Amino acid sequence: MVANWTAELKRFAPSLTIETMNSTRQHLPATASGAHVVLTSYTLLRLEADLYQSLPWAGVIMDEAQFVKNPRTKAYRAVKDLSARFKLAITGTPMENNLSELWSLFSLTAPGLFPSKKKFTEHYQTPIERAQDPEVLTRLRSRIRPFMLRRTKDDVDLQLPPKLEHTQQVGLNQEHRTAYDRRLQRERAKILGLLQNFDRNRFTIFQSLTTLRMLALDPALVDPESTASSSKLDALFEQLPQIVAEGHRPLVFSQFTSFLKLVAARLDEAKIPYSYLDGSTRDRAGALDKFRSGKAPVFLVSLKAGGFGINLTEADYCYLLDPWWNPATENQAVDRTHRIGQSKKVMVYRMVAENTIEEKVMELKQRKADLFSAVLDDDRAFSSAITANDIRSLLSP
């Protein structure tokens, strides 16, 4: 993210003096004294919060501000206690799960708007999320509107080429289906028994759901001794070699790095060069350059690592190998390529395993999209974050 901002500032504001904080060993006061702009990461800010808070800043601009949406984190507190004339939050996902995240961002940028989190919960969050009260929703939207600049691609003439999205249903082969259905019965009985105390058993429940999601991708991710072929991998490689041969540049996203490594192994077998990026990648810049330069026509990216801070307009195909509960996270990943600078039509394929938990996740994801748009775009009501009833719907036949 810091490297991307450095490049963009040099491109659009070459007259500014830019200093970049790359490590905790740098002397911040001396570095900042001669700079118009100081770029740092949330990690460095958190680690040296006292030092950053000791300096007076003309302003603080938080890109990808969803990283400080949790008021219980040290990163949030580090930003909260900075001395600055103004604070500006930039994010495509100001609210991913519930209204408390929106409160957090306003507590940083406009702290007098909703000074009490308890009162915000009582007056807005509970009536809207639980009772779906349209009058309270309207009142909230009216109150936050003067403090937000909401711009969608439809609002701005970016002259972007079209983005064509397609949900590709993937049928499981017989061995894959047998492995999935056998485990489904066990996990369903286990989860339904734990739902009576959802909050207490939340971690165990989500472990079981993750197991089912991994099984929908490849039985070997759960049982290393499984000999069942991955239907999802087979479907991907029916297309990938051909589109690479035609000169296209695909991004391949998954939330599971273990599955991305299986994709990498298939690419090695096909002798197709690729670049790889996940949260453990140390040479992030090198991975990006390998793809951008054309040395690697395919880029394998974990959804979280590739959802922010990078531009990948060299790509014109995007494969989402597994659906995520939150549509905002997926959209941010896809928009790494469909943004200013893109000159080609972008093809997006969401690969969903038929008759598995993935189809249920797609339905839940739509309800979360309604949450986001109800507050920011229109007057539709919405449901809250994932609930026990949501879990039951994920496991329904």
N, C-alpha and C positions, 0 to 999 in steps of 0.2 A: 504494500500500500504506500509506504514512504517512497520507494523507488518510482512508483507510478506518478505520485504527486511531484516529485523532482523533475521528471521528464515533462510533465504537463506545464509546470510553471516556467521552465526554460523555453518551452515552445510558445506560450501565450503571454508571458510577462518577463521577457529577457532582461529588462532593466532592473529587476529586483535582485537584491542580494539574498541568496538562499543558503541556510546552514542546515545540515542534516545531522541529527543525533543517531549514531549507529551503535553506541555502547555506553555502559554505565561509567566508563573510565574518562569520558570527555568532560571538560570543565565547562558546564553549562553557562554560568554568568559571562565568562569571556567570549564564548561562542555566540551567545545571544546579543551581546552589546553592539556588534557591528552588522547585524542582520536585519533585513526587513521581514523575513519569514524564517521561522525555526520549525523544521519538520521532525516529528518524533513518533514513536509508536505507543500504543496503549500499554504495552509491556514495560517499556523503559519509563514511562510516566508513573506507572504503579510502583516500580522498584525504587525510583528516586523522587517520590512524591514531595517530600519535604523540600528538596532543592528547587523543584519547579514552583512550588507554592511560595517560596521565599522571594520570587521575582514578580514585579508588576508587569502584566501583559496588556497590550492594547486590545487584544481580543483573542478568543479561543474558538477555533473552528474544528468541530469533531466530525470527521468523515467516517462513514460506516458506524454511525452513532448507536446502532443496536448493540454494540459491544459494551456499552455502559448503561443498559436499560435495567439492570438489576441493582437496586440500591444497597443490597447486602454485600456487594463485591468491593474489593480494594480499588479497582479501576474506577468505579463510580465515585467513590469517596475522593480519589485523587483529583478527578475533574471538578467535583463539587467544591473543593476547597481552594481551587486556583483563584488568584486575584486578577480579575480582568474586567474591562469596561463592558464587554458583552460576550456572550457565548452563543454560538450558532451550531445547531445539529443538522447534519446532512445524512440522510438515510433513505433507502428505498423501502425499508421495513420498520417504520416507527412503532408498529404494533404487530407482533407475530402470534401471540397466544391470547392475551387478555388486556384489559384496559389499564392494569397497574403498570404495564410497560410504557404506555403513553404518559401516565403520570410521572414516571421516572425522568423521561426526557424533558418534560416541562419543568420539573423541579430543578433541572440544570440550566435551562435556557430562559425560563420566565418563573422564577421561584415564588413570586407573589401571586401567581394565577391560582394555584391550588396549594396553599401553604401546608395543609394538613393531609397526609395520606389517609388517615383514619376517616376524616370527613369526606374525602374524595370517594373512598370505598362506600361509605354510607349513602352519600347523595347521588353518586353516579354509577359506580361499578356494579354494586349489587342490584339496583333497580333495572339496569340495562341488561346485564348478563343473565340474571335469574328470572326476572319478570318480563324482560324484553319491553320495557316501558317506552313507547314512542315519544311521549312528551319529554321525558328526561333525556333521551337520545338527541332530540332536536335542540334542547337547551345546551347540552354538551357541545354539539357541533357548532352552535352559534358562538359559544364562548371561546373555543379554540381557533375559530376561523381567522381572526385578525393576526394570529401569531404563527400561521403556517402558510407556506407557499407550496401548494400542491400542483406539480406539473407532471402530466403523463405524456407519453410520446404522441398521443392523439392531440394534446394541447399545443404542441410545438411542431412546426414544420421542419423536421430534421432531414427531410428528403432521403429517408432510409429506404432501402429496397425491402420488399415484403419478407415477413417471417411466417412460414407455413408450419403449423403444428399438427402433429398426427399421433394419436394413441394407437400403438401397434399391439394387438392382442396376441399373446404367445401361448399356444397350446402346449401342455406338458406331454412329453413322450411317456410311454407306459411305465418304465422303471422310475422315472422322475415322479410321476403321479402317485405311484404306489408308496414311494418313500415319503412324499409330502402328506398324503392322506393318513398314513399310519401314525405319523407324529402329531398330526392335527388333532386326532381324537384324544391323545394323551394330554396335550397342552390345553385344549379346550376345557376338559374336565378339571384340570389343575387351576386354570384362571377363574373359571366360574365359581369355584369353591373359595377363592380368595377375595372375590369382589365385595363380600359383605363388609370387609374392612379395607376399602380401597386405598385410603391414604397410608395405612400402616403397611400394606403389601404392595405398594406401587412399584418398588424396585423389582421385586420378583415377577410381578405381572408383566412389566416391560421387558424383562429378560426373556420370558416365554414368547412374547410378541416378536422380539428380535429373532429368536430361533426360527419362528415360522417365516419371517421375511427372508432370512438367509436360505431356508429350505426352498423357497420359491425361486431363488436364484440358482442354487446348485446344492444338491444333497451333500456333496463333499465338504462344504463349508461347516456343516454340523457333524457329519460322520466321515472322518478322513478315509475310512476303509470302504466307503461307498463306491460302487462301480457304475452307478447310474450316470448317464451323460446329461450335462446341463442343457436343458431346452433353451434357456435364455442365451447362453453362449452360442449354441448352434444357430439360433435365429440371427444374432448379431453378425456372425461370420458368413452368413449367406449374403450379406450386403457389404460388409466393410472392405474386403479385398477389391470388389468391383468399383466402389466409389473412389477408393484410393487410386486405382488404375486409371480412372477417368480424370484424375488431377484435383479431386476435391480434398478438403482438409477437415477431417472430423474431430470434434471433441467428444470424449466418452466419459460420462460422469457416473459415479456410484458413491453411495455413502459408506460402502464396505471396502476398505483397502484390501482385504483378503480376496474379494472378488475381482478387483482391479488387477491384482497380481495374476489371477487365472487368465484374465484377458491378455495381460502382457505375455504370458507363456504361449498362448495361441498365436499372438503376433510374432513371437520369436520363431515358432514353427513355420509360419507363413513367410518368414524373412521380410517382414514389414517393419521399418524403423519407427520408433515411437519415442515420445517424451513422457515423463511421469512426474506428477506432483501430488503430494499429500502433506498432511501436517507435520510429518517428520523429515520432509525434504530440506536439506541444509542449503544446497545451492539452488534456491528458488529462481534467481535470475538466469542461471545457466539452463535450467529446464525450460524457461520461457523462451530464451534465445534459440534453443535447439529447434523449437517448433516454429517460431516466427521466421527464422532464417530458411526454413524449408528442409533442413537436414532430417527432420522427423515429420512425416505427413500426418501422423496420428498423435493426439495428446490425451493421455489418460489422467483424469483429475478427480480427486475426492471432492464430494459436493461442498463440504465445509471449506476446504483449503482453496477451492477455485471460485467461491461465491463472492469474493470481494477483492478489491485492490489491484485488479489486472484487466488489461484490455487485450482481447484476442480476436481482433477483427480479421485476422488471416483465415480464420475458420469459417466454413459455410455449411457444415453439418454438425448437428448436436444430438447425441444419444444419451438419454437419461435411462439408465439400466434398471433403476428401482425407484418407485414413487416414495416421496417423503410426506409426512403428515402436513407439513407447512408449505403452502404454495409459494410464499414469499421467498423462501430459501431456494426453491427451484428456479423461480423467475430471475433472481439475482444471478444465478449461475448461467442461465441461458443468455442473459443480457451482457455477459462478458463479450459476446461476439456481435449481438445485434445492437450496435451503438454507433455514435458518430465515427466515421472513417470506414464503415462497412460499405462495400460497393457491390456485393453479391447477394443474391437471394439466400436466405438462411432457412434450412430445413431442420426441424426439430422433431425427434421421434421419442415418445415416451413408451417404453417397453413394459407391458403389464402382463404378468402370468395369469392366464384364465383360471377362474374358479379357485383362487387363492386369496390370502389376506391382502394381496396387492390391490385387488379390485375393491375391497372394502376401504383401503387407505385412500383410494381415489375419491370415494364418496365422502369420506371424512374431510379430505382436503378441500372439497368444494364448500363445506360448511365453514371452514376457517377462512376461505376467501371472502365469504359473506361477512364475517366479523370485520375484516379489514375495510371492505368497501362501505359497510353500513356507517362507520364513523367518519371516514374520509371522503367518500364519494356520493352517497345517496342516503335515503332514509329507510333502507331495509333493516329489519331486525336480524339478530344473529344469535348463535349459541356461543358459549364460553370455550375455555380450553378443554382438553380431553377429560371426559368424565367417565364414571363407571358405566353409564348407558352407552357412551361411545365404544367402550371396550366390548360390551355385549354385542353391539352391532357389527364389530369387526369379526366376531366369532359366529355370527348367525349363518345358517346354511345358505 
